[in-house]
């Protein structure tokens, strides 16, 4: 995906020069750049870096910024393979090429020097990196898969790439070391122990210690001690951003400015990546006022407060104190709320909410009766339900299976609880698509239920993310399913067909606008392709309906 125009801002011809300050506009020559500056300076780099004792470094707008406007474009300091691998990825036979990250089969092609997997015999990677990796005793192409996976640990390459900046690009190395690492907070934690086993010991034993005994390469790196490697692991874990390629491959990148953007559970910015250069373009997700902080989200916006806080403390070493986290109802969405957990023989319609949402050990109090519940009990109940929901959704559940679990959980959870949300979002895609539950076969009651579920989900999304910055995929799916339902209502109610089809068209147009934010993702592209087909089919329906009405009038 290309993020910026390649044409000169003055004359419109193909332009090789870029504004070095903001990298947002191009020029064919220096004269045109000077000519354009009086106009461009008003929007060039519309933010500044600030420092705060609690927040650390952050970015603040120096002028009003309109929604969708690109705020800045930035080159990555370093890009490497995915930082955290799933269990399936750890044993997969398809791995990223060490040179270009293209998916390739383990054992098919190898770099002729270091013998790491490459996509083709002609693909080369950075020579300094190759020289370090060539110090290891790589297994042969025909060796067992387990042995190859134990040796070719692609998730450790990001630390090596960072380490090599001290020799290859000192300025980037300096900027990298200025980034937050949370070294003290990580001491003795599971994250540090895992990094020791997965990264530090591996790189030291397989490659780096051999630098000292290799007379030709002793001066390649000045520092590669375990302490530095752990610091780099901390920097990566605290700051890395996921870059998704068109192939579906996920990379990890570090960006000096983008990584300064502070966290909020209701962000005002989003970002997109150029698939070729890996540059990041940060855009305003809504209108931003002068002085506002530029904010993104570091965690899952659909999780409840306790889950978000726990995730941030474990991975980013801070607690969020944004307005959503301080509000027990989470902007009236109630995505953490539970039904009253009092005596089951009594009927209380109240909701169990955290007394102090920012305190992980807080008690949960019913908003109607005096019932108090300890955090440990709530956590136990939530954990059990998480396992049930994840187990069901990991397979290919039927609508009846989802309905059954929804009915069970509804005895304990608020209808908007994030577990209920995920089940309902799955259900609206099953009603109308599951064999035997196609739209034309649904009863009026089922069709009405699908529409009500869509509206409930849409309301939750609007409360949590009013500008669809982080929930673009979820919101687009909801809008598309509403449109499908309205089309079916138009078929069943000919007298209302024109109105229903126009409403469906409006919802698809809204979905198209929302999807602009995720056009650089595989999921976003797939959904957009589906949307284009839906719009084409709807246009045909509207033409047929207009023709029918014309014939009736005649």
PLY file of the C-alpha trace (Angstrom):
ply
format ascii 1.0
element vertex 554
property float x
property float y
property float z
element edge 553
property int vertex1
property int vertex2
end_header
0.00 0.00 0.00
1.45 3.40 -1.02
0.59 6.03 1.57
1.66 9.25 -0.15
1.47 10.87 -3.58
4.65 10.54 -5.64
3.92 13.78 -7.53
5.36 17.26 -7.05
3.07 19.45 -4.92
3.63 22.36 -7.33
3.62 20.97 -10.88
2.28 17.43 -10.49
5.12 15.57 -12.22
6.87 12.54 -10.74
9.05 13.91 -7.93
12.23 12.48 -6.32
12.55 14.97 -3.40
10.65 14.82 -0.09
10.19 17.45 2.62
12.85 16.33 5.11
10.92 17.72 8.07
7.55 15.98 7.69
8.09 13.62 4.71
4.50 14.29 3.66
4.96 16.11 0.33
7.26 15.69 -2.67
8.97 18.09 -5.06
10.63 17.73 -8.44
13.34 20.28 -7.56
14.53 22.63 -4.84
13.00 25.68 -6.47
9.49 24.24 -6.30
10.08 23.29 -2.66
10.97 26.92 -1.84
7.97 28.13 -3.84
5.60 25.84 -1.91
7.04 26.51 1.56
4.86 29.57 2.49
1.79 27.33 2.07
3.31 24.10 3.36
4.85 25.51 6.55
1.37 25.95 8.06
0.87 22.18 8.17
4.45 20.84 8.19
4.96 18.69 11.30
1.89 19.82 13.28
3.12 18.47 16.63
5.96 18.78 19.12
7.71 16.47 21.57
6.99 17.13 25.25
8.26 15.66 28.53
6.22 14.81 31.63
7.36 13.16 34.90
4.50 10.65 34.78
4.02 10.20 31.03
7.65 10.49 29.96
8.01 11.74 26.40
4.81 12.34 24.43
3.57 14.20 21.34
1.21 17.20 21.44
-0.57 18.94 18.54
0.73 22.43 17.77
-2.35 23.30 15.69
-5.85 22.02 14.99
-5.69 18.81 12.96
-8.58 17.54 10.85
-9.79 13.92 10.92
-7.94 11.66 8.43
-5.09 14.18 8.06
-1.63 12.62 8.01
0.20 13.98 11.06
3.62 12.52 10.26
5.36 9.81 8.28
8.37 8.06 9.75
11.04 5.57 8.70
11.51 2.63 11.07
14.65 2.48 13.19
14.65 -1.27 12.68
12.29 -3.93 11.30
12.48 -7.66 11.95
10.44 -10.85 12.21
7.46 -11.16 14.53
8.50 -10.71 18.16
6.11 -13.16 19.86
5.30 -16.42 18.05
2.23 -18.56 18.65
2.71 -22.24 19.51
1.75 -23.14 15.95
4.26 -20.69 14.49
7.06 -22.13 16.64
6.71 -25.49 14.87
5.56 -24.34 11.41
7.39 -25.51 8.27
6.68 -22.14 6.60
8.96 -19.43 7.99
9.90 -15.86 6.99
12.84 -15.47 4.61
15.84 -14.08 6.50
16.34 -11.56 3.69
12.93 -10.20 2.65
10.52 -11.88 5.11
8.62 -13.61 2.28
7.11 -16.91 3.52
9.34 -19.83 2.52
9.52 -23.54 3.26
12.00 -24.60 5.92
14.85 -26.59 4.36
14.13 -25.68 0.72
16.56 -22.78 0.08
19.38 -21.55 2.34
21.66 -18.52 2.34
24.96 -19.74 0.91
26.95 -18.11 3.74
24.95 -18.44 6.99
22.56 -21.20 5.78
19.46 -19.50 7.18
16.20 -20.10 5.21
15.65 -17.82 2.22
12.83 -17.62 -0.32
15.16 -18.22 -3.29
18.83 -18.80 -4.01
19.14 -15.21 -5.25
17.74 -13.54 -2.12
20.44 -11.93 0.03
20.27 -10.25 3.42
22.33 -7.62 5.23
26.01 -8.62 5.09
26.86 -7.75 8.72
23.91 -9.79 9.98
24.90 -12.66 7.69
28.48 -12.60 8.99
27.24 -12.97 12.59
24.79 -15.75 11.75
27.49 -17.59 9.79
29.36 -18.12 13.10
26.78 -20.70 14.14
26.69 -24.39 13.28
23.57 -24.42 11.13
21.82 -27.77 10.68
21.75 -29.23 7.20
18.72 -28.78 4.94
17.81 -32.45 5.41
18.01 -32.45 9.22
14.88 -33.04 11.32
12.35 -30.23 11.60
12.67 -30.01 15.40
16.42 -29.43 15.15
15.93 -26.74 12.51
13.32 -24.94 14.59
15.61 -25.05 17.62
18.37 -23.38 15.62
16.55 -21.00 13.26
14.78 -18.80 15.82
13.51 -15.95 13.70
11.95 -14.15 16.66
15.46 -13.57 18.04
16.60 -11.77 14.89
14.98 -8.47 15.88
17.36 -8.16 18.85
20.32 -9.00 16.61
19.20 -6.38 14.07
18.97 -3.82 16.90
22.41 -4.79 18.17
23.99 -4.36 14.74
22.81 -0.73 14.50
25.71 0.28 16.77
28.03 -0.55 13.88
25.91 0.01 10.76
23.82 3.09 11.71
25.11 4.87 14.86
22.45 7.60 14.76
19.65 5.06 14.80
21.47 3.15 17.55
21.59 6.32 19.66
17.85 6.94 19.10
17.08 3.32 19.95
18.90 3.47 23.30
16.89 6.57 24.26
13.68 4.50 24.18
12.04 3.23 27.36
13.16 -0.28 28.38
11.72 -0.68 31.94
14.86 -2.63 32.91
14.29 -2.33 36.66
10.61 -3.31 36.46
11.44 -6.36 34.33
14.01 -7.79 36.79
12.92 -11.22 37.99
9.65 -11.17 36.04
8.38 -13.89 33.71
9.11 -11.58 30.78
12.78 -11.33 31.71
13.16 -15.06 32.35
11.46 -15.83 29.06
13.71 -13.36 27.24
16.78 -15.00 28.84
15.83 -18.43 27.52
14.33 -17.41 24.17
16.69 -14.62 23.12
19.72 -13.79 25.27
21.16 -17.26 25.93
20.37 -18.34 22.38
22.20 -15.42 20.72
25.12 -15.60 23.15
25.73 -19.34 22.91
25.04 -19.82 19.21
26.73 -16.74 17.77
27.99 -13.83 19.86
30.46 -15.61 22.13
32.20 -16.90 19.03
33.07 -13.34 18.04
35.78 -13.28 20.71
37.54 -16.34 19.32
37.20 -15.23 15.69
40.16 -12.96 14.94
38.57 -11.67 11.73
35.39 -10.51 13.47
36.45 -9.43 16.95
35.87 -5.76 16.12
32.47 -6.20 14.45
30.62 -5.19 17.64
31.89 -3.22 20.62
29.24 -4.42 23.06
27.17 -7.57 23.01
27.01 -8.50 26.69
23.86 -10.12 28.16
22.92 -6.92 30.01
22.70 -5.02 26.72
20.67 -7.80 25.10
18.20 -7.71 28.00
17.95 -3.95 27.64
17.14 -4.37 23.94
14.50 -6.99 24.80
12.92 -4.48 27.18
12.97 -1.74 24.53
11.32 -4.04 22.01
8.66 -5.36 24.39
7.78 -1.82 25.50
7.75 -0.15 22.10
7.38 -2.57 19.18
4.58 -2.12 16.64
3.11 -4.85 14.43
3.56 -4.34 10.67
1.26 -6.59 8.63
2.35 -7.36 5.05
0.04 -8.14 2.13
1.12 -11.79 2.43
-0.31 -11.95 5.94
3.19 -12.06 7.45
3.53 -9.94 10.58
6.75 -8.04 11.27
7.81 -6.03 14.30
9.10 -2.48 13.93
10.51 0.22 16.20
9.83 3.90 15.43
11.35 6.80 17.34
8.41 9.22 17.20
5.48 6.86 16.73
6.56 4.94 19.83
6.32 8.17 21.86
2.58 8.36 21.31
0.90 7.76 24.63
-1.73 5.15 25.38
-5.42 5.85 25.89
-8.32 3.41 25.93
-10.15 5.79 23.57
-7.48 6.92 21.08
-7.54 9.89 18.69
-4.99 8.59 16.14
-4.42 5.53 14.00
-1.58 4.44 11.77
-0.96 2.65 8.48
2.16 1.07 7.06
3.69 1.20 3.59
4.11 -2.46 2.62
7.30 -1.77 0.64
9.25 0.70 2.78
7.63 -0.18 6.17
7.20 3.54 6.81
4.46 4.42 9.26
1.93 7.14 8.51
0.11 8.43 11.60
-3.32 9.92 10.90
-5.85 11.79 12.98
-8.75 9.48 13.78
-10.94 12.47 14.61
-10.61 16.25 14.77
-7.74 17.05 17.16
-7.45 20.42 18.89
-4.24 22.38 19.38
-2.57 21.18 22.58
-4.24 17.75 22.57
-1.95 14.77 23.11
-1.61 12.32 20.22
-2.91 8.98 21.50
-3.08 5.40 20.32
-4.11 2.19 22.12
-1.59 -0.37 23.36
-4.15 -3.01 24.31
-7.43 -4.60 23.20
-10.11 -1.92 23.30
-12.86 -4.54 23.73
-11.43 -5.98 26.95
-12.83 -4.90 30.27
-10.87 -2.52 32.50
-9.29 -5.19 34.70
-8.00 -7.15 31.69
-6.65 -4.02 30.01
-4.95 -2.86 33.19
-3.41 -6.28 33.83
-2.10 -6.47 30.26
-0.58 -2.98 30.45
1.07 -3.65 33.80
2.54 -6.96 32.61
3.77 -5.82 29.18
4.19 -2.02 29.39
4.79 -1.63 33.16
2.26 1.13 33.82
-1.37 1.56 34.82
-3.75 3.51 32.62
-5.66 6.38 34.25
-7.73 7.51 31.29
-11.40 8.54 31.79
-12.68 5.15 30.60
-10.57 3.25 33.14
-11.75 5.52 35.96
-15.41 5.01 35.05
-16.91 1.77 36.51
-19.44 1.70 33.64
-16.77 2.38 30.97
-18.66 5.20 29.23
-21.97 3.46 29.89
-20.94 0.43 27.83
-20.86 -1.95 30.84
-18.40 -4.24 29.03
-17.01 -5.44 32.38
-20.28 -5.50 34.33
-21.74 -8.66 35.83
-25.22 -9.43 37.06
-25.73 -9.17 40.83
-23.88 -12.11 42.38
-26.00 -12.18 45.52
-28.18 -14.99 46.87
-29.68 -16.80 43.88
-32.96 -17.25 45.78
-33.40 -13.47 45.80
-34.28 -11.42 42.77
-32.02 -8.40 42.27
-31.75 -6.72 38.89
-28.62 -4.81 39.89
-25.17 -4.89 38.32
-21.91 -5.84 40.02
-19.34 -3.10 39.30
-15.78 -2.45 40.57
-15.68 -0.01 43.49
-12.21 1.26 42.50
-11.71 0.35 38.82
-7.97 1.20 38.88
-7.32 -1.16 41.78
-6.82 -4.76 40.65
-7.82 -6.00 44.14
-10.94 -3.87 44.42
-14.24 -5.28 45.61
-17.22 -5.38 43.27
-20.45 -3.85 44.58
-23.99 -4.28 43.32
-25.47 -0.92 42.26
-28.89 -1.90 43.66
-28.36 -4.06 46.76
-25.55 -4.20 49.40
-23.89 -7.27 47.81
-20.05 -7.05 47.82
-17.80 -9.56 46.05
-14.01 -9.93 46.30
-11.89 -9.37 43.19
-10.51 -12.92 43.43
-13.98 -14.40 42.99
-14.77 -12.17 40.01
-11.43 -13.09 38.42
-12.15 -16.80 38.93
-15.58 -16.51 37.31
-14.22 -14.41 34.43
-11.36 -16.86 33.80
-13.74 -19.80 33.62
-15.98 -17.94 31.17
-13.00 -16.87 29.06
-11.99 -20.50 28.65
-15.52 -21.46 27.62
-15.86 -18.66 25.06
-12.41 -19.17 23.57
-12.92 -22.94 23.34
-16.21 -22.46 21.46
-15.00 -19.73 19.10
-11.74 -21.58 18.32
-13.77 -24.15 16.39
-16.54 -23.61 13.87
-19.55 -23.12 16.15
-23.11 -23.26 14.92
-25.64 -20.55 15.69
-27.43 -22.88 18.12
-24.18 -23.54 20.03
-23.49 -19.80 20.30
-27.07 -19.14 21.39
-26.78 -21.81 24.08
-23.61 -20.31 25.57
-25.11 -16.81 25.34
-28.14 -17.98 27.31
-25.91 -19.51 30.00
-23.61 -16.52 30.36
-26.51 -14.07 30.37
-27.33 -15.33 33.86
-24.03 -13.84 35.11
-23.05 -11.11 32.67
-24.42 -7.78 31.47
-25.71 -8.07 27.87
-22.82 -5.81 26.73
-20.06 -7.70 28.57
-17.07 -8.26 26.28
-17.67 -12.04 26.28
-21.28 -11.46 25.28
-20.09 -8.98 22.64
-17.79 -11.53 21.00
-20.47 -14.21 20.98
-23.06 -11.83 19.54
-20.64 -10.59 16.88
-20.13 -14.20 15.84
-23.87 -14.85 15.87
-24.81 -12.00 13.52
-22.46 -13.52 10.94
-23.97 -17.00 11.36
-27.58 -15.85 10.97
-27.92 -15.41 7.24
-24.83 -17.40 6.24
-24.87 -20.75 8.07
-26.30 -23.60 5.94
-29.96 -23.87 6.85
-29.99 -20.32 8.24
-29.66 -18.34 5.01
-31.42 -14.96 5.03
-34.35 -16.18 2.95
-34.95 -19.06 5.38
-34.90 -16.99 8.58
-38.19 -16.38 10.30
-39.28 -12.80 10.88
-38.40 -13.28 14.54
-34.87 -14.47 13.68
-34.41 -11.62 11.21
-35.57 -9.15 13.84
-33.21 -10.69 16.40
-30.27 -10.35 14.03
-31.08 -6.68 13.48
-31.44 -6.02 17.23
-28.11 -7.73 17.94
-26.42 -5.60 15.29
-27.80 -2.41 16.82
-26.72 -3.50 20.32
-23.18 -4.19 19.10
-23.05 -0.95 17.16
-24.05 0.99 20.28
-21.25 -0.64 22.32
-18.70 0.16 19.59
-19.85 3.78 19.45
-19.47 4.21 23.20
-15.99 2.66 23.31
-14.66 3.97 19.99
-16.95 6.70 18.60
-14.74 7.30 15.55
-14.15 3.59 14.75
-10.40 4.02 15.12
-9.62 0.61 16.65
-12.89 -1.21 15.96
-13.06 -0.54 12.21
-13.29 -4.24 11.27
-15.96 -4.98 13.90
-18.01 -1.91 12.96
-17.76 -2.65 9.23
-18.99 -6.22 9.73
-21.93 -4.92 11.79
-22.86 -2.34 9.13
-22.64 -4.94 6.36
-24.84 -7.39 8.27
-27.39 -4.64 8.94
-27.45 -3.93 5.19
-28.03 -7.63 4.42
-30.91 -7.72 6.90
-32.50 -4.59 5.41
-32.24 -6.10 1.92
-34.13 -9.18 3.10
-36.77 -6.97 4.75
-37.14 -5.17 1.40
-37.80 -8.50 -0.31
-40.46 -9.43 2.24
-42.13 -6.01 2.35
-42.42 -4.70 -1.24
-44.28 -1.59 -0.09
-41.25 -0.56 2.00
-38.61 -1.89 -0.41
-37.36 1.50 -1.64
-36.83 2.83 1.90
-35.19 -0.38 3.15
-32.81 -0.57 0.17
-31.81 3.08 0.57
-31.07 2.42 4.26
-29.01 -0.62 3.25
-27.08 1.51 0.78
-26.37 4.09 3.48
-24.99 1.40 5.79
-22.70 0.00 3.09
-21.40 3.50 2.35
-20.65 3.98 6.06
-18.82 0.64 6.10
-16.73 1.71 3.11
-15.69 4.91 4.90
-14.81 3.04 8.10
-12.72 0.49 6.18
-10.42 3.23 4.87
-8.60 3.03 8.21
-7.60 -0.63 7.75
-6.84 -0.83 4.04
-3.24 -1.79 4.85
-4.34 -5.00 6.62
-5.18 -8.37 5.09
-8.49 -8.53 6.98
-9.37 -5.00 5.86
-8.66 -5.79 2.20
-10.68 -9.00 2.29
-13.62 -7.27 3.90
-13.42 -4.42 1.41
-13.47 -6.89 -1.51
-16.59 -8.46 -0.02
-18.09 -4.99 0.45
-17.57 -4.12 -3.22
-19.51 -7.24 -4.23
-22.26 -6.40 -1.76
-22.54 -2.89 -3.17
-22.74 -4.29 -6.72
-25.51 -6.71 -5.74
-27.39 -3.96 -3.91
-27.19 -1.69 -6.96
-28.81 -4.46 -9.01
-31.56 -4.88 -6.41
-32.27 -1.15 -6.41
-32.42 -1.03 -10.21
-34.77 -4.02 -10.26
-36.97 -2.44 -7.59
-37.11 0.88 -9.47
-38.02 -0.95 -12.66
-40.73 -2.90 -10.83
-42.22 0.25 -9.34
-42.19 1.95 -12.75
-44.00 -1.01 -14.33
-46.56 -1.00 -11.51
-47.18 2.73 -11.98
-47.76 2.23 -15.71
0 1
1 2
2 3
3 4
4 5
5 6
6 7
7 8
8 9
9 10
10 11
11 12
12 13
13 14
14 15
15 16
16 17
17 18
18 19
19 20
20 21
21 22
22 23
23 24
24 25
25 26
26 27
27 28
28 29
29 30
30 31
31 32
32 33
33 34
34 35
35 36
36 37
37 38
38 39
39 40
40 41
41 42
42 43
43 44
44 45
45 46
46 47
47 48
48 49
49 50
50 51
51 52
52 53
53 54
54 55
55 56
56 57
57 58
58 59
59 60
60 61
61 62
62 63
63 64
64 65
65 66
66 67
67 68
68 69
69 70
70 71
71 72
72 73
73 74
74 75
75 76
76 77
77 78
78 79
79 80
80 81
81 82
82 83
83 84
84 85
85 86
86 87
87 88
88 89
89 90
90 91
91 92
92 93
93 94
94 95
95 96
96 97
97 98
98 99
99 100
100 101
101 102
102 103
103 104
104 105
105 106
106 107
107 108
108 109
109 110
110 111
111 112
112 113
113 114
114 115
115 116
116 117
117 118
118 119
119 120
120 121
121 122
122 123
123 124
124 125
125 126
126 127
127 128
128 129
129 130
130 131
131 132
132 133
133 134
134 135
135 136
136 137
137 138
138 139
139 140
140 141
141 142
142 143
143 144
144 145
145 146
146 147
147 148
148 149
149 150
150 151
151 152
152 153
153 154
154 155
155 156
156 157
157 158
158 159
159 160
160 161
161 162
162 163
163 164
164 165
165 166
166 167
167 168
168 169
169 170
170 171
171 172
172 173
173 174
174 175
175 176
176 177
177 178
178 179
179 180
180 181
181 182
182 183
183 184
184 185
185 186
186 187
187 188
188 189
189 190
190 191
191 192
192 193
193 194
194 195
195 196
196 197
197 198
198 199
199 200
200 201
201 202
202 203
203 204
204 205
205 206
206 207
207 208
208 209
209 210
210 211
211 212
212 213
213 214
214 215
215 216
216 217
217 218
218 219
219 220
220 221
221 222
222 223
223 224
224 225
225 226
226 227
227 228
228 229
229 230
230 231
231 232
232 233
233 234
234 235
235 236
236 237
237 238
238 239
239 240
240 241
241 242
242 243
243 244
244 245
245 246
246 247
247 248
248 249
249 250
250 251
251 252
252 253
253 254
254 255
255 256
256 257
257 258
258 259
259 260
260 261
261 262
262 263
263 264
264 265
265 266
266 267
267 268
268 269
269 270
270 271
271 272
272 273
273 274
274 275
275 276
276 277
277 278
278 279
279 280
280 281
281 282
282 283
283 284
284 285
285 286
286 287
287 288
288 289
289 290
290 291
291 292
292 293
293 294
294 295
295 296
296 297
297 298
298 299
299 300
300 301
301 302
302 303
303 304
304 305
305 306
306 307
307 308
308 309
309 310
310 311
311 312
312 313
313 314
314 315
315 316
316 317
317 318
318 319
319 320
320 321
321 322
322 323
323 324
324 325
325 326
326 327
327 328
328 329
329 330
330 331
331 332
332 333
333 334
334 335
335 336
336 337
337 338
338 339
339 340
340 341
341 342
342 343
343 344
344 345
345 346
346 347
347 348
348 349
349 350
350 351
351 352
352 353
353 354
354 355
355 356
356 357
357 358
358 359
359 360
360 361
361 362
362 363
363 364
364 365
365 366
366 367
367 368
368 369
369 370
370 371
371 372
372 373
373 374
374 375
375 376
376 377
377 378
378 379
379 380
380 381
381 382
382 383
383 384
384 385
385 386
386 387
387 388
388 389
389 390
390 391
391 392
392 393
393 394
394 395
395 396
396 397
397 398
398 399
399 400
400 401
401 402
402 403
403 404
404 405
405 406
406 407
407 408
408 409
409 410
410 411
411 412
412 413
413 414
414 415
415 416
416 417
417 418
418 419
419 420
420 421
421 422
422 423
423 424
424 425
425 426
426 427
427 428
428 429
429 430
430 431
431 432
432 433
433 434
434 435
435 436
436 437
437 438
438 439
439 440
440 441
441 442
442 443
443 444
444 445
445 446
446 447
447 448
448 449
449 450
450 451
451 452
452 453
453 454
454 455
455 456
456 457
457 458
458 459
459 460
460 461
461 462
462 463
463 464
464 465
465 466
466 467
467 468
468 469
469 470
470 471
471 472
472 473
473 474
474 475
475 476
476 477
477 478
478 479
479 480
480 481
481 482
482 483
483 484
484 485
485 486
486 487
487 488
488 489
489 490
490 491
491 492
492 493
493 494
494 495
495 496
496 497
497 498
498 499
499 500
500 501
501 502
502 503
503 504
504 505
505 506
506 507
507 508
508 509
509 510
510 511
511 512
512 513
513 514
514 515
515 516
516 517
517 518
518 519
519 520
520 521
521 522
522 523
523 524
524 525
525 526
526 527
527 528
528 529
529 530
530 531
531 532
532 533
533 534
534 535
535 536
536 537
537 538
538 539
539 540
540 541
541 542
542 543
543 544
544 545
545 546
546 547
547 548
548 549
549 550
550 551
551 552
552 553
